[in-house]
Amino acid sequence: MANTQGPQGNYDPAGSTQMFRAFVDEAPQGGQQQASSGPRVGLIVGVVVAVAIVAAVAWLALK
């Protein structure tokens, strides 16, 4: 990997272009959309719960 070349023949000393293409090629295309939607829903629910807790604490503090 010491003398790897990019798509236009440019010298890539780290071989990062080749490693990136290998990563993209081996990533599963079918299950990728479902895997990303699960954690996103959990993150949104977590943020909503955190905002509700902060609002309840602020309401009790100002009451």
Secondary structure, DSSP 8 states (H G I E B T S, - for coil): -TTEE-TTS-EETT-HHHHHHHHHHHS-SSSHHHHHHHHHHHHHHHHHHHHHHHHHHHHHHH-
